[in-house]
Amino acid sequence: MKRVILKVPDKKLSFFLELIQHLGIEVAEETDIAEEHKAIVRDRIETAKDEDFVPWDEARKEPTFKGIP
């Protein structure tokens, strides 16, 4: 897959977007996430325990970190 990055001056943005629409070009934002990172998240989800969770109302009052007084 090829990736094209364009820098468009602010003054020309509306013209550029109109041109893209006229040409029928589709713009898609894709985020590539490495399989290793996906595996880490899946593992964390699978091993999560209910007792490790804190309700949002409590969590937003004061941030704390496990193992740090």
C-alpha positions as CSV (number, residue, x, y, z in Angstrom):
1,M,0.0,0.0,0.0
2,K,1.2,3.5,-0.8
3,R,0.7,6.4,1.5
4,V,0.5,10.0,0.2
5,I,0.7,13.0,2.5
6,L,-0.2,16.4,1.2
7,K,0.4,19.8,2.8
8,V,-2.3,22.2,1.7
9,P,-2.1,25.9,2.6
10,D,-5.1,27.1,4.7
11,K,-6.1,29.5,2.0
12,K,-6.3,26.7,-0.6
13,L,-8.0,24.0,1.6
14,S,-11.6,24.7,0.4
15,F,-10.5,24.6,-3.2
16,F,-8.5,21.4,-2.6
17,L,-11.5,19.7,-0.9
18,E,-13.8,20.7,-3.7
19,L,-11.3,19.3,-6.2
20,I,-11.1,16.0,-4.4
21,Q,-14.9,15.8,-4.2
22,H,-15.2,16.6,-7.9
23,L,-12.6,13.9,-8.9
24,G,-14.3,11.3,-6.7
25,I,-11.3,10.6,-4.5
26,E,-12.0,8.9,-1.2
27,V,-10.2,9.9,1.9
28,A,-9.8,7.2,4.5
29,E,-8.1,7.5,7.8
30,E,-6.6,4.2,8.9
31,T,-4.5,3.6,12.0
32,D,-2.1,0.7,11.7
33,I,-1.7,-1.0,15.0
34,A,1.1,-3.5,15.3
35,E,0.0,-7.1,16.0
36,E,2.3,-7.2,19.1
37,H,0.4,-4.3,20.6
38,K,-2.9,-5.9,19.8
39,A,-1.8,-9.1,21.5
40,I,-0.7,-7.1,24.6
41,V,-4.2,-5.5,24.9
42,R,-6.0,-8.8,24.3
43,D,-3.9,-10.4,27.1
44,R,-4.7,-7.5,29.5
45,I,-8.4,-7.9,28.7
46,E,-8.3,-11.6,29.3
47,T,-6.4,-11.4,32.6
48,A,-8.3,-8.4,34.0
49,K,-10.0,-9.0,37.4
50,D,-13.0,-7.1,38.6
51,E,-11.3,-6.3,41.9
52,D,-8.6,-4.3,40.0
53,F,-11.2,-1.9,38.6
54,V,-12.2,1.4,40.3
55,P,-15.5,3.1,39.6
56,W,-15.1,6.2,37.5
57,D,-16.5,8.5,40.2
58,E,-13.7,7.3,42.6
59,A,-11.0,7.3,39.9
60,R,-11.5,10.9,38.8
61,K,-11.3,12.3,42.4
62,E,-7.7,11.5,42.9
63,P,-5.3,9.7,40.6
64,T,-3.3,6.9,42.3
65,F,-0.8,4.5,41.0
66,K,-0.4,0.9,42.1
67,G,2.6,0.3,44.3
68,I,3.3,4.0,44.7
69,P,2.3,5.6,48.0
